[in-house]
Amino acid sequence: MYIEIDFNSDEALYIQLRNQIILGIATAQIKNGEALPSVRALADNIGINMHTVNKAYALLKDDGFVRVDRRRGVVVAIDFDKIRTMATVESYLRPVLAAAIAKGISREEMKGIVDNIYDEWTI
């Protein structure tokens, strides 16, 4: 699993880590059922605090991307509750779309952006 963290970004490290893991799942670099590195191992590997990794893992668990297995640690376990997922996606998109509208990006331009991302990440 390759994680790329930008230490100069204004985005919190735990959010970057969470997003990188979700991207790994979306692009099939991380598979359903695959165990993620331990909190300590990932923190050491990336060079960040263990609490940061723990916070990212907690968010992933809350969002239905992972579960904690006593024997295997944190395991990718996609929760296929589509209604809950759609509500979560909508809550993430609202501020993004508000910013786009405020900056004059049209509905069609936004649809094009979404289509390009889907094309990039799906086969």
Steps between C-alpha positions, in 0.01 A plus 500: 500500500644833391400804705597851394470767768565869431645647818471851352126470432242690702295179509538307826729196482231260623264620226772455236568149631130413504457630146807311374366173642156561346671575167695174533173313552329681211784416261524138623854548633355401838254212486195419710613262777860625494657588835643850527834558673489534877469852635859492621641355176318749277594794722866396492489440124350841421676688777192625683357465848315179589200703620470647150480152346258390771273798424505421126417133571214608730353717224531214252318273745226758559457543123468123443831435322673286764426290804720397790574127518657379824728261314586698187478862615337759274351328196339652191135406528283709274159572648264489203227709661435702186248740655740593782788527254304731272413723797868513601611581145239774479626655825857503360388643167291788637793728594689402183202587280437822692861605434467404133182703460654796680799486261276484191545134406194384310296185557631356171861578594448324837348199326806493274732506801311214664501300175876551461564376855278195448681425173837534672417271794272238347559245234 
